[in-house]
Amino acid sequence: MPVLSFDQILTNIRNRVFHPIYFLMGEEPYFIDVITHQLEENVLEEDYKAFNLLIMYGRDVDVHTIANQARTYPMSGNYQLIIVKEAQDVRNIEELDKFIPVFPESTILVINYKYKKIDGRRSFAKTVEKKGILFESKKLRDYNMPDWINSYLKNKGYGISPKAAQIIADFLGTDLHKVRNELEKVLISSKPGSKITEIEVETNIGISKDFNIFELQSALIQNDKIKANRIVLYFAANSKDNPIIKTIILLYSFFIKVLKVHYATDKSRNTLASYLGVHPFFVADYQQAAKQFNVARLRKIIGILRQFDLKAKGYGSVNTNESDLYKEMIYRIMH
């Protein structure tokens, strides 16, 4: 069978196009959980779930237990749905290979194999691919998060400003379950079809629209020492949400992109956005920063950030007070 994307799998499920086996593996649990939930919601009618839905846990079963159940027929209705959660705990899971061909067409077997993956070259993987869905759930990179946030909200009928999406991504990271939960908080108080801005993000998620990495970058570009120090003092006072290591990583990424602007041969808006891996909305910020920081200064700043990354981790520094490190780092960058 052709390899299907996450969205294609969900579309098929909602259209009641099912496959005999779904082997869902990989580092990102969110996509595995969503596919599994959609199968739970769509395969069986509510009246049949008590009889034809069976959920197993990998620590409690073995291959033969799964196979024996999968070879049975539903008590009523068209399907029996078997979900094996935490299947990474099943010993020798690939021994299911010899049983899959004899499962009845009425069985839909869903295997959640989280945080690991099987070898796609082996017989078991090829059997799953031939009979059903072999899906690898990959972790999203941080630079993919704004697009994912935008797509998630678009599917819900909402929009979001590029800056608000980036603020959420920078603040919450790549934990998709956490990001989804926070987005749902925003949607509760948002009008259907509305566009979410930084104000809604601050009100509902608690990310300050005035004290965030964007405003710090803006202060550095404008050489606004008072504003920059006010922000880092806020970060230091709220270090649980704004740990210095996270700030260093974000600033490092920002200044690396500014450095890349200097070396870009085509500086048109869309080409530069693609080259930097950012939304076109932010290109002007990077172009302005490139005017403020020449190559020599950028190299020094990147070196400073590396030094403070080590200091924040306790290397070569007797003073690891986060507030002092924040102030010293910003002073060094701005001077």
N, C-alpha and C positions, 0 to 999 in steps of 0.2 A: 504494500500500500504506500502511497506517497506520504512523505513526512508532512504533518499538519502543524500549523502554528497554534499558539494558545487561543487566539481569537477564532481561528477556523474550527478548532475542537469545540469551543463554546457554542458557536453558531450551529454546528451539527447537532449538538445535544439539544439545543432549544428547538431545532427543527425535527427532533425525534429521530435523528440518524445516529444509531448506536453501533458500537463495536463489541465483539465478544470479550476482549481484554484490553484494559488500560494499564500500562505499566508506567507510572509517574515517578520519575527519579530526579535527583539533583539537589543543588545547594539551596535553592530558594523555595521555602515551604509555602509561600503565599499562592503561587500558581497551582501547586498540587492541591492545596486546600480548596481553592475556588472551583477547579474542575470536579473534584470529588463532591463538593456541595451541589453543584449543578446536576450531577448524575443522581444524587439522592433526591433532588427536587423534581426531576423530570422523567426518570425511567419508570417509576411505579406510581400508580394512583394511590391516593391517601389510604383508601380502604384495603389495599393489598400490602402495605408496608409492614404490617404486623406479622404477616405470614411469609413474605418473600424478600425481606431485607435482613441481611445478616452482616453484622460488623464484628470483625475479629481483630485481635492485636498480636503483633508479631511475637512478642515474648511468650504468648500463651499457646501458640500453634506451631505445627511443623508442616512441611510440604505435603505430606500424605493427608493431613487433616484438611488442608485447603483443597486439595485435589478431590477428595471424597465428597466434600460438600458441593464443589463445582460440578460434579457429575450427576447430581440429583436434579429433579425437575421441580418447577414451582408448584405450590399447592393449588393455586388458581391464578388466572391471568396469563400474560404472555411471557413474563420474565421473572427470574430471581436475580437479585442484585447482591453481590458479595463484595464487601469492602474490607481489605486487609490494611489496617493502619499500622504504622511503625514496622513495616515489612522488612526494614533493614536488620531487624532482630531475628528474622527467620533464618535458620541455618540452611545453607545449600539451597537457596531460593531458586537457583537456576535448574534444579532437578524437576521443576514444574514443566520443563520443556517437553518431556515425553507424555505428559497428561493433557496438555492444551488441545491437541488435535481431536481428542475424544470428548471434549466438553460439549454438551448439547447446545443448540442454537439459542435456547431460552436462558442460558447463563450469561450474565455480564459480570466479569471479574475485574475489580479495581484494586490495584496494588500501589500503596503509598510507600515508596522507597526513598525516604528523605535523607538529605545530606550526603548521599553517596550516589554512585552510578555504576551500572554494569558495563562490561566490555561489549561494545556494539558489534565486534567482529565474531563473537561467539554464537553458537547454535541457538541458545535461548533467545538472545536479542533478535536474531533473524526470524525465529518462529513468531515472536510477539509482533514484529513489524509486518509479517505476512498475514497474520490473523487479525491484528487490531492496531492499537496505538502505543508506540514507544515514544514517550515525551520526556525530554530533558529540561528541567526547570532551572534556568541559569540565574545567578545573582545579577542584578542590574548594577552597572557602574554609576558612580555619583553623577556623572555628566548626563546620564540617561534619565535621571529622576524628574527634571522639569517636564520633559516630554511625556513621561508616564503619568504625572499628576494632571497634565493638560488632557491627556487621552481619557483618564479615569473620569474626570469631571465632564468631559464632552459626552461620554456615554450616558451620563446621568442628566444631560440636558443643560449643563452649566458651562460658563467660560471662566477664565482666570487670567489676570494680567501676568505678563512674563516676569515682572519683578516679584509679584506675590508667589508665583510658582517656584522661583529660584530661592526666595527666602525660606519657604517651607522645606525645600530640598536640602539647603545648607543647614538648617536647624535640626531637622529630624533624621537626616541621613538616608540610608537605603533599606531600612526595615519597613517593608511594604505593608505589613499588618498594622504597624504603628501609624504610618502615614495615612493609610485608608481610614483608620479610626478617627484620626484628627480631622481629616477632610469631611467625614460624616458629621462631626460636631459643627463645622462651618455650615454645612448644607441645611441643618435643622433650622437655622435662623435666616437662611437666604431665600429670596423669592425665586421660584422656578424660572429657569432661563436667564437668571442674572449673571453678571460677571463679578467674580470675587476679586477684591483688591486687598492691599496691605492692611487696610482698616479692619476688614472682616477677619483677616488672619490674626491681627493683634487682639481683637475682641474675643475671638473664640478659641484660639490656640495659645495665646499668651506670648507671641513673638513680637517684641517691640518694633514698631515701624520707625522709631528714631534711633534705637540702639541695636544695630545689627551689622553684619559684615559689609553690606552694601554701603551703609552710611560711613563706616570706618574707611573703606576704600575711597569713597568720595572725599572724605576729609584729607586723606593722604594725597590724592590727586590735586586738591585745591591748596595743599600745604596749610590747612587749617589746624594749627597745633592745639588750640583750645578745644575744638570739637573732637579731635582724635583722642585727646587725653580724657575727655568726659566719657567717651564711649568705652575706652579700655578700663576706666575705673568702674563703669557699670558692669562690664564683662567680669572683672575681678570680683565684684560684690555678688555676682550671680554665676559663679564659676561652675556650678553643677550643670547649667544649661549652656555655658560658654567656656568650656575648658580651654586653656591656652594652647594645648596641642592641636585642637580642632581649628582654632583661629590661625595658627601657624600654617596648617595644611591649606586652608582656604586662601590665605594671603600668598603663599608660595605658588598655588595654582594661578592666582590672579596675575602675579608679576611674571611668571613664565609666559603667560598668554600675551602680556604687554611686550615682553621681549620678542615674541614671535611676530608681533605686528611690525617691528623694525625690519625683520628679514623677509616679510611677505612681498612677493613680486607683484601680485595683483591686490590692490587695497580697496577694491570696490566692496560695497556693503555686504552683499550676499556671499561673494567669494570669501571675504575675510571671515564672515560668520561661520561658514563651512570649515575653513582652515583652523579656526580657533575652537570649533565645537561648541558654539554658543548661539543663542537666539539672536537674530539680526537686531532686535531691540537694544542689545547691549554693545553693539559694535562701536557706537559713538563714544562710550565710556572708555573703551580700550584705546581708541584713537587719541582721545584727549590725554589719557595716561601716558601714551607713547611720546606726546609732545612735552609732557612734564618731566619724564624720566628718560634720559639717554641710555645707550647700551651700557656704558661704563658704570653708571649709577645703578642700573638694574642688576648688573652682576654683583655689585657690592651688597645690594639689598637681599638678593637671593642667598648670598653667603651669610649675612646676618641672620636670616631666618633659619638656616641650617644650624648655626651656632646656638640659637635659642631653642631649637628643637632638642638639641642635646642637653642644654641647661634645664629645660622643663622636665626632662627625663632623669635628671640628677647627675648628669655627667659633667665633671669639670666645674661644678658650681656649689659653693657651700651655702648659698642663699637660694632656696627654692620657693620663697614666698611668691605666690602667683601674682599678687598685686604689683610687687616690685619688679618682677620679670616682665609683666605687661608694660609698665611705664618705661623701663629701660629699653625694651625692644622697640617701642614706638619712637622714643627719643632718638635711638640709633638710626632708625629708618628715615626719620625726618631731618636728620642732620648729617 
